[in-house]
């Protein structure tokens, strides 16, 4: 990699419009059926050649401010993604000299441990960015999109989704990804409200396994119907009409409530405030609300911020919630391939 070259990737958050748990796998993980979509909200990663012999990561918050704690380096998904990319190329006979250490600057915007798969998206961006930084494309060395997704699956369950390039039906543990057609029309706006608390995904699945689960298969029926509609062609307006059904199509909601009981009252309070159905992304705690446009979502975000500020809306957690408006992407989020070094 040229010392003056900077490779940049944008790592979008994801939203689970549906999430059905359809069984337990032999490996102990739960099998899922979920329609997942990428959001305009995303982290930004910049790759350069490292000065030392080891990969390095520097993390900042939005605009270069303080960053949330991401755990020890050995557990960080960005560094694990680079290591997985290096191992995949090494297994194909690429010499280590062609794969120098990388330094990555991560601007962390997506809330951590929030059900938005920020870490998994960062890992996917790290794999793709590392290949580019070393001068490889997906077709090089027999690495097509499917094989790269397999590399990602070894890093995290949600990682393969981000190689689909858009809307997708995600099944199994997350390794089976079927691209879907995005709805026709203007992108829908989304209000995201993330309480200031981490909800570990293993804890939620443990609660689910212990019996904190819905009694019906409604989430699976809704998920299958939505995937079928996307395959046939769905408009943004029709998707918005289904917001109420989608908001309850998450089998992990009871389990998340068992882990964080105060989230139940908060979700109801947010619903009363905005006058719309409120869903939960993944294992939570992020809550989402669909709107016809970004402007409508931003207006709602302003109302929620004001309610938190004046004390009429109290969120669980150690501080105020993260409140933002974004849109559901209907096309892949573009990333500049490279830029001059600063």
Residue pairs with C-beta under 8 A, 6 or more apart in sequence:
1 48
1 49
1 100
1 102
1 133
1 134
1 135
2 49
3 48
3 49
3 341
4 340
4 341
5 48
5 49
5 133
5 338
5 341
6 46
6 47
6 48
6 338
6 339
6 340
6 341
6 342
7 46
7 47
7 48
7 129
7 132
7 133
7 337
7 338
8 44
8 45
8 46
8 47
8 129
8 335
8 336
8 337
8 338
8 339
9 44
9 45
9 47
9 125
9 126
9 128
9 129
9 335
10 42
10 43
10 44
10 45
10 125
10 333
10 334
10 335
11 42
11 43
11 44
11 45
11 110
11 118
11 121
11 122
11 124
11 125
11 162
12 38
12 39
12 40
12 41
12 42
12 121
12 162
12 329
12 333
13 38
13 39
13 41
13 42
13 110
13 116
13 117
13 118
13 121
13 326
14 36
14 37
14 38
14 39
14 116
14 117
14 120
14 121
14 158
14 161
14 162
14 281
14 282
15 36
15 37
15 38
15 39
15 116
15 190
15 281
15 288
15 328
16 34
16 35
16 36
16 115
16 250
16 281
16 282
17 35
17 36
17 37
17 226
17 246
17 249
17 279
18 33
18 34
18 35
18 219
18 222
18 223
18 226
18 246
18 249
18 250
19 32
19 33
19 34
19 219
19 223
19 249
19 250
19 251
19 252
19 282
20 32
20 33
20 34
20 217
20 219
20 220
20 222
20 223
20 249
20 251
21 30
21 31
21 32
21 208
21 213
21 219
21 251
21 252
22 31
22 32
22 33
22 220
23 30
23 31
24 30
24 31
24 209
25 31
25 172
25 173
27 173
29 157
29 173
30 173
30 205
30 208
30 209
31 171
31 172
31 173
32 170
32 171
32 172
32 173
32 174
33 169
33 170
33 171
33 220
33 223
33 224
34 169
34 170
34 171
34 223
35 167
35 168
35 169
35 170
35 180
35 223
35 226
35 227
35 230
36 158
36 161
36 167
36 168
36 169
36 170
37 166
37 167
37 182
37 328
37 329
38 162
38 166
38 167
38 328
38 329
38 332
38 333
39 116
39 190
39 326
39 327
39 328
39 329
40 187
40 326
40 327
40 328
40 329
40 333
41 109
41 110
41 116
41 192
41 324
41 326
42 109
42 110
42 121
42 333
43 106
43 107
43 108
43 109
43 110
43 118
43 121
43 122
43 125
44 106
44 107
44 109
45 78
45 104
45 105
45 106
45 107
45 122
45 125
45 126
45 129
46 104
46 105
46 339
47 102
47 103
47 104
47 129
47 130
47 132
47 133
48 102
48 103
48 105
48 133
48 341
49 100
49 101
49 102
49 103
49 133
50 56
50 100
50 101
50 102
50 103
51 103
52 101
53 101
54 101
55 79
55 82
55 83
55 101
55 102
55 103
55 104
56 101
56 102
56 103
56 104
57 73
57 76
57 78
57 79
57 103
57 104
57 106
58 103
58 104
58 105
58 106
59 67
59 70
59 105
59 106
59 108
60 66
60 67
60 105
60 106
60 107
60 108
61 67
61 68
61 107
61 108
61 109
62 107
62 108
62 109
63 107
64 107
67 106
67 108
68 108
68 111
68 112
69 112
70 76
70 108
70 112
70 119
73 79
77 119
77 120
77 122
77 123
77 126
77 155
77 156
77 159
78 104
78 106
78 122
78 123
78 126
79 104
79 126
80 123
80 126
80 155
81 122
81 123
81 124
81 125
81 126
81 127
81 130
81 152
81 155
81 159
82 102
82 104
82 126
82 127
82 130
84 123
84 127
84 151
84 152
84 154
84 155
85 126
85 127
85 130
85 131
85 151
86 99
86 130
88 143
88 147
88 148
88 151
89 98
89 99
89 131
89 134
89 136
89 141
89 143
90 96
90 99
92 141
92 142
92 143
93 141
94 136
94 141
98 134
98 135
99 134
100 134
102 130
102 133
104 126
104 129
106 122
108 118
110 116
110 118
110 121
111 118
111 194
111 286
111 322
112 118
112 119
112 198
113 198
113 199
113 200
113 201
114 194
114 198
114 199
114 281
114 284
114 285
114 286
114 322
115 199
115 280
115 281
115 282
115 283
115 284
115 285
115 286
116 192
116 194
116 281
116 282
116 286
117 158
117 161
117 162
117 282
119 156
120 155
120 156
120 157
120 158
120 159
120 161
120 162
121 158
121 162
123 152
123 155
123 156
123 159
124 152
124 159
124 160
124 162
124 163
125 162
125 335
127 148
127 151
127 152
127 155
127 159
128 148
128 163
131 137
131 138
131 140
131 143
131 148
132 337
132 338
136 143
138 144
138 145
138 148
145 163
148 163
149 159
149 160
149 163
149 175
149 177
150 160
150 175
152 159
152 160
152 162
152 163
153 159
153 160
153 173
153 174
153 175
156 174
157 173
157 174
157 175
158 170
158 174
159 174
160 170
160 174
160 175
160 177
161 168
161 170
161 174
161 177
163 177
164 177
164 179
165 179
165 332
166 179
166 180
166 182
166 329
166 330
166 331
166 332
167 179
167 180
167 181
167 182
167 230
167 330
168 177
168 178
168 179
168 180
169 177
169 178
169 180
169 227
169 230
170 176
170 177
170 178
171 177
171 178
178 227
180 227
180 230
180 231
181 230
181 231
181 233
181 234
182 230
182 328
182 329
182 330
182 331
183 230
183 234
183 235
183 236
183 238
183 239
183 330
184 233
184 234
184 235
184 236
185 235
185 236
185 237
186 236
186 292
186 293
187 236
187 294
187 327
187 328
187 329
187 330
188 236
188 239
188 240
188 290
188 291
188 292
188 293
188 327
188 328
189 290
189 291
189 292
189 293
189 294
189 295
189 296
189 297
189 298
189 325
189 326
189 327
190 288
190 289
190 290
190 291
190 297
190 325
190 326
190 327
190 328
191 274
191 288
191 289
191 291
191 297
191 300
191 301
191 304
191 323
191 324
191 325
192 281
192 286
192 287
192 288
192 322
192 323
192 324
192 325
192 326
193 270
193 286
193 287
193 288
193 289
193 304
193 315
193 321
193 322
193 323
194 285
194 286
194 287
194 321
194 322
194 323
195 260
195 263
195 266
195 285
195 315
195 316
195 317
195 321
196 315
196 317
196 318
196 319
196 320
196 321
196 322
197 260
197 285
197 316
197 317
197 318
199 256
199 259
199 260
199 283
199 284
199 285
201 282
201 283
203 259
204 252
204 255
204 256
204 259
204 283
204 284
205 252
205 255
205 283
207 254
207 255
207 256
207 258
207 259
208 251
208 252
208 254
208 255
210 258
212 254
212 255
212 257
212 258
213 251
213 254
213 255
214 251
214 253
214 254
218 248
218 249
219 248
219 249
219 250
219 251
220 251
222 245
222 246
222 249
223 249
226 234
226 242
226 246
226 249
229 238
236 292
237 292
239 290
240 290
240 291
240 292
243 276
243 277
243 279
243 289
243 290
244 277
246 277
246 279
246 290
247 277
247 278
247 279
248 277
248 279
249 279
250 279
250 280
250 282
252 280
252 282
252 283
252 284
253 280
253 284
255 283
256 263
256 280
256 283
256 284
256 285
257 263
257 264
260 284
260 285
260 316
262 316
263 284
263 285
263 316
266 287
266 313
266 314
266 315
266 316
267 278
267 280
267 287
269 313
269 314
270 278
270 287
270 289
270 304
270 313
271 277
271 278
273 303
273 304
273 307
273 313
274 289
274 300
274 303
274 304
276 289
276 290
276 291
276 300
277 289
278 287
278 288
278 289
279 287
279 288
279 289
279 290
280 286
280 287
280 288
281 287
281 288
285 316
289 297
289 300
291 297
291 300
294 325
294 326
294 327
297 325
297 326
297 327
298 325
300 325
301 323
301 324
301 325
304 313
304 323
305 323
307 313
308 314
308 315
308 320
308 321
308 323
315 321
